[in-house]
Amino acid sequence: MSTAARSHMRSAGAGQSIEMSEIPVINDITSNAGLRAACARWNDSPVLGLDTEFVRESTYYPIAGLVQVGTADGVWLIDPLTIDDWVPFRNLLENSKLPKVLHAAGEDIELLVRLVGAAPEPLYDTQIGAALAGWGWSLSYQVLVQQRLGIAVEKDHTRSNWLRRPLSDAQRHYAAIDVVWLPTLFQLLYDELAAADRLQWWEEEGRRLVRAAEPVDPALSYRRLNGAWRLRGAQVAALQQLCEWREQQARTTDTPRGWILKDGDCIEIARRLPRNLPQLAAVPELEPAKVRQYGADILVVVAAARESDESEWPASVTGPLPREWGPRLKRMRHLVEQRASELGIAPEILLRKRDCETILRQQTWPAGLGGWREELLGTELLALAREELAS
């Protein structure tokens, strides 16, 4: 454990709440020159804690309100409203020799890529690290700090307006505590996972998180809609093209996709394949304002799909597993639970139900789950998935 980690743990008794005076001095960075100087300093840090605050209520893309950095030396709040030269910070994020630690990093990665132009690398997520260490599944930062450091962290500004200036003292305090303990947690997890020979697992999961945060191909976005598996033929083509149009519209106008068309609207329009505005307006729950605003565009998309050749239709979305496959899926999940119990970790971090279903359908190991999971389970799980095919 690092000296900084030991110092933090001595300063906090079990159940003790963080007081303002216990947070290191909060340093504000509001200029390009200030960020450049700070990045030069951070390059020599053993680890960098990162977090972001943003607003995403009426836009497709998150609007950055704050970027927080925590090291053993203190906490810095970077103001993205006053900085426009992110090159030094991008270089910092891409420094492969400097570990970056975040908690539940999915949305933070997305924001940093859009704001700075790079994802943190290498990335260590403390929520995932805790699961791999057997500390618990999907633990919040608050719970993790309480359980491991004995510090009760109050979290009451989650829905703050992070674009307001000046930020209140309470907001700045909230933002600071989100990173102040990350270097300590990183060291605890790093030591424990290294001793258990699971450090490579943690590093793999960081790379997987970065890949998962990459934008979805608009042409494939239809696959994510619940109920899409019920459509066939030209209906699937209509859904695919509707979702692609919606995604492009949302990105171009920076509008939430649901404000353009809801998922249910897309599926019902694709199912009905309307030919004119009255038929479109008859779609249940489709708001009249959407018909007025987007009706002509929607009908063009639907007409193109309806008139397309069968050879151009996209693949249908897979539906629920056939009932007769249930016993095989049950045996597969039992194996996952048994192996997770042997490892002392939650089954969810090892393999989820939908992953088992994918393996059962494809009869191959998914490329996105290659690595430590495949080494632990691949041969046995595939054998269970295929056992009735050989009988």
N, C-alpha and C positions, 0 to 999 in steps of 0.2 A: 504494500500500500504506500502511496506517495506521502511525503511529508504534509502536503496540502490536505490530503484526505484525512490523515490522522488529526490534523489541526481542526478541521471542520467537525469531525466526530466528537472531539473533546469538548467543543464549544456548545454542543446541543444535548440536552438531556432528553430522555424518552418522553414523548408527548409534549415537548416544549414548542411553543409557537414562535415563529420568526418575528422579531421586532425590527423596526426600521433600522436601528443602530447596528443590528447584526449583519445586515447586508453590506458588502464592501462598497466603497465609494462608487457611485454610478457615474460613469463618464459618458458625456454626450458627444456624438460626432455629427456635425451638421454641415460640413464642407468637404469638397473634393480633397483639399490639402490635408485635412484632419484624417480622412479615411486612408489616404495614401501613407501617412505616417504611422497610423495604427496597424495597417497591414504589414508594414516592414517589421514592426515589433512582434506581431502575432506569428510571423513565420518562424520565430525561434521558440514558440511555445511547444510543450510536449503534447498538448491536446487542445482542441478548440470546441467549446460548447456553442451550439447554434439554436436559435429559434426565430420565428417570425410572427408578426401580428398583421392581420389584413382584414379587409372588408370585402364581402362578396354577396351582397344582398340583391343587387340589381344589375349585375354584370356577369358576363361569361367568364372573364378572366379575373383572378383575385387582384385587388388593388393593395399594394404594399403600404402598410402604415408604420412598420418598425421592423428592424432586423437587430436581434440581440446576439451579443457575443460574450461568452464567459470563459475565462481562463483561471489558472491558480492565482493570478495577480489581480483579478477584478472583473467588473462587468462594464460593457460598453453598449450603448443604445445608438444605433445608426439610423438617422432620419432620411428615408428614401424620398421625402418630399423636397429636400434641399440639395440632394446629391445627384449628379448625372454622369459622373465618370466612375464606372464600376470595374474598370480593367484591373486595378490592383486587387480588388476583392475577388474577381473571377480567377486571377492567377493564384490567389490563396486557396480558393476552393479546389483548384486543379492540382495543387501541390500534393503529390501522392505520398510524401513522407510525413505529412501532418494529418493525424487522425481527426475527423470531425464527428462529434457526437451529438445526436438529436434524440428526441423522444416522440414516438408516433409520427414519423417524418414525412408521410405521404404528401400532404398538402404543402408542407414547407419546401419540399423538393420542387414541386410544380411552380411555386412562387419564385424560388431562387433562379430556376432556369429561365423564367420569363423576365425577371428583373435584372439578373446579372449575366445570364447567358451560359451558365454552367451549373451542374449539380455537384454537391459535396462529394469528394473522393479522396481517400476511402471514407465510407460512411458507416458509422456504428450507431444502431438504434437501440436505446436502452430498454424500450418496451420489449423488443424482440430478444435482446440479450438476456433480460430477466426471465423470459420464457424458456430460453435454451439452458439457463442455469438452474431451472426448476424452482424459481422463486414464485411463479404464478403466471397465469395466462391473461394477456391483455390488461396488465396493470397500468393504472394512470400514473402520471408523474407524481401527483400528490401522494398516492398510496405507496409508491416506491420509496420516496423520500422518508415517509413516516416509518415504513417497515425497516428500512436498511440504515437510516441515519438517526431515527428517533426524533425527527423534527416534524411538527404539525404545520403544514403549509396551507394558508387560507387562499382559496381561489374564488374570487367574487367579481372579476372584471372580464370574464370571458366574452361578453357581448358589448364591450366598450366600443365607442367610436374612436378607432385608432387613427383616423384622419384629422381629428380635431387638434388644433394647436392653440395654446400650449397644452401638452399632456398634463394631467393632474399628478400630484405626488403619488396618489394611490395607484394610478396607471403605471407610472414609472417603477414603483415598487413591485407591482404584479409582474411586469415585463422582466425585471431583474431576477426575481426568484425562479423564473422559468429556465434560466441558464446557470445560475450560480452554483447549483449542486451537480450539474452534468459532468464536470471533470472528475469529481469524487466518485460518482456512480460508475463512470467509465472505468476508473482504476479498479474498483471493487469487482466489476464484472470481468474486466480483462484478466485479472489475476485468477479468478475462479474458473473462467472458461478455458484459460490456458492450462491450468492444472488438470482439468477434465478432458483435455485434448479436443475441445470444441470451438476453439478460437476461429478455425477455418469456417465453421458453420456460420458464425456471426458475420464474418467478412462476406461470405457468399450471400447471406440475406441482405446485406447492405447493397450489394450490386443488383440483387433482384428487385429491391425497392426502387432503385433508380430506373431500371427498365420498366417497371410497372407505372411509373409516373410519366412515361412518354405519351404524347398525344395519340389518341385512337385514330386510326384511319377512318375518315368519314364514311367511306364505302362499306366499312365493316361494323359501323355503330348499331345497325339494326339487330345484330346478334345479341345485344344486351337487354333487349326489351322482354319483360315477362309476358308470356302469352303468344309470343311471335311464332312458336312452334305449331300453332293451330292453323297457320296460313299455308297455302299451297300455290304452286305455279305462278301465274301472273300476280297473285296477291303478294307473294314474297318479293317479286320484282318491284312492286309498288312500294312495299314497306322499305326495302333497301334504298330505293331512290328518294323516298320521302325523308328518311332519316339522314341520308347524305345531304339533301338540300337543307334540311333543318340545321344540321351541324355547321355547314358552311355559312348559312345565314347568321347563326348565333355567333360564330367567330368573327365574321365580317362586321357585324353591328355591335359586337361585345354585349350581347343580350343573353340571359339565361335561356337555354334551349327550351325549357318548359314554358317560357313566356311566348314562344313562337308557336309550338304545338306540344301538347302533353303526350307522353308515351301512349296513353290510352287512345288519344285522338289519332295518332299515327296508325295504330293497329286497326282501329275501326274504319278509318278511311281506306286502308289497304284491303280490308275484308270486303267492303262494299263496292270499291272501284267506281265512284260517282262519275257521271259524264257531264254534269252541268252544275251550276250554282245551287238550284233548288235541291238537287240530290245531295250535294255537299252540305247544305244547311240543315238537312234532315239527319245528319249524323248526331246521335245522342251526345249531349254534354259538350259539343263543340261550340264555343262561344261565338255569337253572331259577329262580334268585333274581329275575330280571327278570319271569318269568312270574307268580311269586307276588305280586310287588309291583305290577306294572303290567298284568297280564293282562286284568283286567276292563275297564280303560280302553282298552287296545289293541283289544279285540274290539268295543267300542262304536264306536270310530273306524272300524274296518274295515267294520263292518256298515253304517254311514252311507254310506260310499263305495260299497259293493257295491250298495246299494239306491237310489243316487242316479240321477237321470235323465241320459241321455247328454248332454243340453244343458248340464249342470252340470259335466261333466268338464273339467279343465284341459288346456291344450295339452301334448302330449307333449314330452319333452326331445329336442332334436335329436341325432342320432347322428353317427357318423363321416361325413366327406364321401364322396360316391359316387366310386368309383375313376376314372371318366371325367373327373372334375373335377381330377384330379391335375396334368395339364400346365398348366392355368390357374393353379393355386396355385403351382406351381414358378416360373412366369414372374413372378408377383406378388412372390414372395419374392426372386427375383433382382433385381427393380427396387429393392426395399427395401435389399438388400445393396449394390447399386451406388450408390444415393443416400447411404447411410450412409458408404461409403468416400469419396465425394466430400466429405462433411462432416467426415470424420475422427472419426466416432463409431461406437460399437458398434451393429449392427443392432437389438439388443434394445431399446435406448432409443428407437429410431425407431418400430418396429412389430414386434410379436411374431407368431409363426406363427398363434396363435389369433385375433389381430386380423384377419389376412389371411383366415382361414377365415370369420370373421363377415361381412366385407365381401363375400366371394364368395357366401355364403348369402343375405344380405339385399339385395345389389345396390344398397346405399346406404352412405353413410359413417356409422359409428356416432356418435351424439350425444356420447358420452363421450370421443371422440377428436378432437372438433372443436378448431380452433385452429391452432397452428403445424404440426402433422402434416398436417392436411388441406390447408393452404396449400402444403406441400412436395410432397405425394404424391397428393392427392385426385383430381384430374382423370385423371392417368395410371393410377393404380391401379384406379379404377373402370372405365376403358376396357378394361384387361386383364381385369377380372372379367366384363365384359359381352361381350367380343369374339365368343365362340362363340354367344351368343344371337342376334346379328345375322346370323350366317352361314346 
